[in-house]
Amino acid sequence: MRTQYLAATQEAIAHAAKLIQDGQVVGFPTETVYGLGANALSDSAVRAIFAAKERPADNPLIVHIAEFEEMAPLCEINDRARRLADAFWPGPLTMILPKKAIVPQVVTAGLDSVAVRMPSHPVARALIRQSGLPIAAPSANRSGRPSPTLAQHVLEDMDGRIPLILDGGACDVGVESTVVSLLGEVATVLRPGGITPEMIAAVLGQAMVADSVMRPLKEGEAAPSPGMKHKHYAPRAHMTLYEGKREHVAARICREYDENGGHALILAGTGNLPLYGSRCCYDLGPDAASAAHRLFAALRTADERQVLRVYSEAFPEEGVGLAVMNRMARAAGFDIVRV
């Protein structure tokens, strides 16, 4: 298959929408990461997503819509969903609600619930509108690899696997959407993202974070949300996270870096870079929001440089920092050292 790589013009979006209508798979930008989209109501189209990604069938997908009214045919809407939509849609928030029969089981990995979100990226919304269909879309990377925040990242993983990639520039947020379950009495964050648990609690009065956010799934435990597999978002090199006082963390990383002969990449905050001297570092920025935006590009840089190890500073697990640590921990296979 030849993969077209097109700037996201009106003509290219119309072409992509026709491919979606025809049951094909398209790479497209959202404000979080690039998505790999197909008709969410077509069993065969959704299976083509899984094939392109080499994604396990027990990993549910998110259904993307362009208007709130498009939600009603897909799931049972409650008052909490309406309030969250008023506050955060369009934007990087996915809600899990009881599914309706129109949604194929392959989309939800056999679960009785479905994940739905309304992206804010103008290209994503135009694609959904012009196709006239809800679009099921995971991140547009090969399964297990770092998520793509540039169209070029999609091409690296999907060239020859899908017919079209729309280039809409760099993604603003840089990590996947927050996933919140509204199935229980208390809204529960299953995957942290740009919309923090504190922001959700401010709208609903309360919200909790699932304990599975910062631990691997147990043997045989079903994934109620995308992005919950034990090892996810990972570079090819082994990655380790280091928690503790910054001077102690830097000293430990420097020692292990030197023992490894320098065939490594250090991920560090801007203010800590002087602690690593001339060692090879990737600047994650001054705060957690910047780290969220830069993380996946950093992990892909590690692959490009063919390093043997990735050593990373940890972030406080609060606000957007929880989303960063969730992605880092899974990228590292939960290899976390407390210094």
N, C-alpha and C positions, 0 to 999 in steps of 0.2 A: 504493500500500500504506500502511495506517495502522500506525504503530509504537507499540506499547504500551510504557510506561515504568513498571515496577513495582518496589517495594521487594522485596528477595529474601526473602520469607516462604516458609514451607513450601508454601503453596498456589501461589505464583508459580513456585517451583522445579519443582513437579509439572507445572504448565502448560508451562514451558519444556522439560521432559523429553519431554512428549508432542509438542511441536513438533519436537524433535530426532528422535524416532522416526518422525515423518511426513515427514522429509527437509527440514525448514526450517532456517533459520539464526537463531541467538540470540546476543545480546551478553551476556557474563557476566563477573564479576570473578575475577581470580586475584591471588595475592600480588605478582606482578610488574607486569603491566598488564592492562587489560580485553581479553578474547578474543572472537573472532567464531567461534562454534562450530557445527559440523554433524557428522552421522554420518560418521566417518572411513572406514567400509566401503562407503559409497554414492558412486559416481562422480558422479551427478547432484547430490547434496547438497553435495559438495565443490566442484563447479563453481559452485554458487550462492554460495559464499564468495568465490570469485575475481570473480564478477560484481558482488557487493555492494561489494567493496573496489576494483574496477577494478585488480586485481592481475595482473601478468604471470604467465603460466602456467609460466615457467621458475624460479619462486621457490617452493621446497618449503615444506610446512607441518609443524607439530609435532602429533603425536598425543598426546592427554592421556588418562591412565588414573587410576583411583582406588585400585587395589591392585596389588601387584607381580605377582600371578598373571595379571593381564590382559595382561602384556607378552609372555608366551610365544607366543600365537597370531600376534603381529604381527612378531616379529623373532627372530633367533638370539641368544641370551643367552650371554655369556661370564663368566668369573670376575671380570674387572674391573668389568663392569656390576653384578654382585651386590654387590661391595664398595662401589661408589659409591652404589648404592641404599640399602645399609645405613647409610651415612654421611650422605646428604643428602636422601633421599626420606622423606616428601613435602617438596618444596621447589623452589627455582628452578634446577634443573639438568636439562638435556635431553641425552640420550645418543643418538648416531647409531650404528646397528648394521645388519647385513645384514637386509633386509626379507624377509618371507614373502609368498606369492602372494595372500593375503587382502587385503593393502593395495593399493588402486588406484594405478595409475601417476600419476594426476593429483595425488595427495597428495605424492608424492616428486619431482615434476617430471621423471619418467622415470628417476630414479636407482635403483640396486639397493639402496639403503640407506634407512632410515626414522628419523626423529627422534622420540623418545618421552620424555615426562616425566610425573611425578605431582605435580600442584600441591598446595600445602598449604592453600589457601583453602577454608574449609568450604563455601561456596556452590558452588565449582567441583567439589569432590568429591561433594557431594550431587547435583548435576546429572548427573555421570557415572554415579553409582550408580543414580539413578532412571531414567535413560534406558536403562540396561543396555547401553550402547554406548561404544566408544572415541570420543572427540570430537576431530576435527581443528580446530585453531584458531590462526590468526595473530592479531596485535593488531587490535583492533576500530576501526581508523581507515581512512580512504580511503588508498589506496596512495601512499606518499611523504610523508604528513603525520606530524606528531608523534604518537607513540603515546598512547592515552588512559589516564590514571590515575584518572579519575573517570567515573561513568556519564554525567554531563552532556557530557563530551568525546565519548563514543560517540554520543549523541543529535545533537550538532553535525554529525558526519560521516555518520551512518547513518539519520537520520530519513527515513522513507518508503522505505528500502531493505531493511529486515528487519522481521519481525513483532513482535519483543520484545527489550527491554533490561532485564536484572536489575540493580538498583542495590544493590550490596553495600558502598558506602562507598569511601573512598580506598584505593588499593593501597599496601601496605607498602614494597615494594622500590623500585618506580618505574622500573626498566628491565627489559627482557625477560630471560628466563632465560639462564644460561650454556649454550652449546652445545659439547659435547665429542664429538669423533669417536673411537670405539673400533675403527675399521676397520684401523688400522695397528698396528705393534709398540708405538708410544708414543702414549698418549692425547694428543690435540691439540685445544686450545681454538680453535674456529672463530669463536665470538662470546662475548666476555667478559660477565659479569654478576655477580650477588651471590655466587656460588660462585667464588672466585678460582682461578687456576692453581696458586697456592701451596697452597691447601686440597686440590685434587685430587692434587697431587704428594705431599702428606702421607699420603694414603690409598693411592695406587698405587706410591709410590716415585719416580715421575718423571712429568712432563707437560710438554708444550711448547705454545707459542702460535703459531698459523699466521701467516705474514708478511702474509696478506691482512687481518688484523684492523685494521691501520693503513695500508692502501693501498686504492685503488680496484681493482675487478676489471679485468683486462685485456680487451681486445676479444675477444669470443667465449668468454671463460672462464666455465664453468658455476658457478653458486652452490651449493656443497655444503651451505649452511646458510641459513636465513632471515636477513634483515637485512644482506646483504652487497652490495647494489646500490650503485653509485657515489654516488647521492644518495638519502638515506633520512632519515626522521624530520624533514624540513625545514620550517621556517617559510616563509611566503610572501616575507618580506624576505630579502635576501642576508645571509648570516652569515659572519663571519670570526673565526678563533681567533688568539690572540696568546700566544706562549710566550716566557719570559724572566724576568728578575728583576721582582718585582712592581711596584717603583717605575717601571721602564722601561716595562713593559706598560701601567700605568695612564696614564703620560704620553702614550704613543702613542695609546691609545684615546681619551683626552680630546681630543687634537688632532683626530683623525678625526671624533669625535662633533661637535665644534664646527664643523668644516669642512662637515659635512653639515647644519648648521642645527638640530641637536638632534632631528631626526626619526628617532630611533634608541632602542634599548634596550641597556643594558650588563648583562651577566651577570657577577656578581662574587661572590667569597667574602665572608662576613660581615666578617672582619677587614680586608678591603681597601676596604670601602665608603667610608670617609672620604677615600680618595684621589681619589674622583670628585666630591666637592663636592655641588652641588645637581642634578647631571645625573641623568637618569632611569635608575635601576638596578633590577635584580631580584636579590634576595639568594638565592644558591645554598646558603647555609648555611656552617657552620664547617669542613666536611671533605668528602671525596669521597662518603661514604655519604649525607650530606645532599644533596649535589648530584645524586646518582643519583635520589633521591626527588623532587626538585624540578624537574629539568631539563625534562621534557616539558610540565609546567604553565607553565614560563617561556617555552618556545617558542610555546605557544598564547596566552600573554599578549601576545607580540609581534604575533601575528595580530590579536588583539582590538583592540590599540592602533593597528593599521595603520601601523606604523613602516616606514621605508624600509631601515633597516640594523639588524643585530644584531651587537654587538661582545662577544666573550666571552673571559674569562681561560681559560687552559688549566690542566689538572691533571697532576700527575706520573703517568706511565703504570705504576702499580704498584698492587696490590690492586684495590679497587673503582674506583680512579682509571682503570684501563685500560678498564673498561666505560664510564665517563663519557666518556673521550676517544674511544672507538670511536663512540659515538652522536653526539657533537659533531662529529667529523670528517666523518661522513657527512651530517649535517644541514647542514654548511658546504660540502659538495661538495669537501672537502679543501683549502679555502682557509685555509691555516695560515701565519701570519706569525711568523717568529722574530726577536724584537726584540733 
